[in-house]
Amino acid sequence: MPAAPPTRRAVDGVLLLDKPSGITSNAALQIARRLFAAHKAGHTGTLDPMASGLLPLTFGEAAKFSQMLLDAGKTYEAGIRLGIQTDTGDAEGKTISAQPVALDETRLRTVLARFIGEIEQTPPMYSALKRNGKPLYEYARAGIEIERAPRRVTITELTLLAFQKDRFILRVACSKGAYIRSLAMDIGEALGCGAHLDALRRIRIGEFDLSNSVTLDTVEATAPAQRDALLAPADALLMGFPKLELENTSARLILQGQPLCPATQEKTPGDCVRLYGPEGFLGLGQWKEDGQLWPKRLIDTSTALP
């Protein structure tokens, strides 16, 4: 008889996963969830199946703070093939046009400079953006083109890492909402020869770097009793916010949903702070116009965090 699946358990923390190419983000999530036997798991923004690299996975209470990474800037290494356009904008699509490439590095750098800063970008049809409750890629697979409004995104870095005739590699740092496939297609159009994305690796999200990630093979090779040591604590997602220590009475009040008025010089309305009590991390608080600190998102303190 096949072995019974492991009993799901409460696991809290963040796994910085180096997702392999060739599988969806959800497939990677489900493998990790099985390896940790986690009751609750989620991710902080998908990577396309073709893409590899940093995919933070959240378990248990850490999932409450996933939005912090969804809003964070991201950095990629992108391979762009010139002269060939595909229907998906990447190497997994069908070729729809091919043109000769006559390009030198000087011209390429000149064109790349146009894409640094705030730019307008039209989301690709092959994306998870939804229209009438259905992702755009489902319309695309059915041969239906949906009108998409351009949106403003910011490219803070475009570093040319390598260039060879009809292919180059870029390091791209960008704001949330930027599509690297759209960037590749737009650069190809500006060069007059067309282009598509043929490789993508995410190397940074916010404060998290790929160098601190682990692979699924590493997780599987780690003894089950030791796997939780691979997780960062839930508050690792909030290290960009200042820290506020609360004494026991204040900690109890905030956990009951009550506001506080702690003595501090930093009370800018709308700003958030990491909250800690005598027993450790409590969650996120936010300053309001009334000068009080209100709970914004709190953990379940009955669950033991790493």
Rosetta blueprint (number, residue, H / E / L):
1 M L
2 P L
3 A L
4 A L
5 P L
6 P L
7 T L
8 R L
9 R E
10 A L
11 V L
12 D L
13 G E
14 V E
15 L E
16 L E
17 L E
18 D E
19 K E
20 P L
21 S L
22 G L
23 I L
24 T L
25 S H
26 N H
27 A H
28 A H
29 L H
30 Q H
31 I H
32 A H
33 R H
34 R H
35 L H
36 F H
37 A L
38 A E
39 H L
40 K L
41 A E
42 G E
43 H E
44 T L
45 G L
46 T L
47 L L
48 D L
49 P L
50 M L
51 A L
52 S E
53 G E
54 L E
55 L E
56 P E
57 L E
58 T E
59 F E
60 G H
61 E H
62 A H
63 A H
64 K H
65 F H
66 S L
67 Q H
68 M H
69 L H
70 L H
71 D L
72 A L
73 G L
74 K E
75 T E
76 Y E
77 E E
78 A E
79 G E
80 I E
81 R E
82 L E
83 G L
84 I E
85 Q E
86 T E
87 D L
88 T L
89 G L
90 D E
91 A L
92 E L
93 G L
94 K L
95 T E
96 I E
97 S E
98 A E
99 Q L
100 P L
101 V L
102 A L
103 L L
104 D L
105 E H
106 T H
107 R H
108 L H
109 R H
110 T H
111 V H
112 L H
113 A H
114 R L
115 F L
116 I L
117 G E
118 E E
119 I E
120 E E
121 Q E
122 T L
123 P L
124 P L
125 M L
126 Y L
127 S L
128 A L
129 L L
130 K E
131 R E
132 N L
133 G L
134 K E
135 P E
136 L H
137 Y H
138 E H
139 Y H
140 A H
141 R H
142 A L
143 G L
144 I L
145 E L
146 I L
147 E L
148 R L
149 A L
150 P L
151 R E
152 R E
153 V E
154 T E
155 I E
156 T E
157 E E
158 L E
159 T E
160 L E
161 L E
162 A E
163 F E
164 Q E
165 K L
166 D L
167 R E
168 F E
169 I E
170 L E
171 R E
172 V E
173 A E
174 C E
175 S L
176 K L
177 G L
178 A L
179 Y L
180 I H
181 R H
182 S H
183 L H
184 A H
185 M H
186 D H
187 I H
188 G H
189 E H
190 A H
191 L H
192 G L
193 C L
194 G L
195 A E
196 H E
197 L E
198 D E
199 A E
200 L E
201 R E
202 R E
203 I E
204 R E
205 I E
206 G L
207 E L
208 F E
209 D E
210 L H
211 S H
212 N H
213 S L
214 V E
215 T L
216 L H
217 D H
218 T H
219 V H
220 E H
221 A H
222 T L
223 A L
224 P H
225 A H
226 Q H
227 R H
228 D H
229 A H
230 L H
231 L L
232 A E
233 P L
234 A H
235 D H
236 A H
237 L H
238 L H
239 M L
240 G L
241 F L
242 P L
243 K E
244 L E
245 E E
246 L L
247 E L
248 N H
249 T H
250 S H
251 A H
252 R H
253 L H
254 I H
255 L H
256 Q L
257 G L
258 Q L
259 P L
260 L E
261 C L
262 P L
263 A L
264 T L
265 Q L
266 E L
267 K L
268 T L
269 P L
270 G L
271 D L
272 C E
273 V E
274 R E
275 L E
276 Y E
277 G E
278 P L
279 E L
280 G E
281 F E
282 L E
283 G E
284 L E
285 G E
286 Q E
287 W E
288 K L
289 E L
290 D L
291 G L
292 Q L
293 L E
294 W E
295 P E
296 K E
297 R E
298 L E
299 I L
300 D L
301 T L
302 S L
303 T L
304 A L
305 L L
306 P L
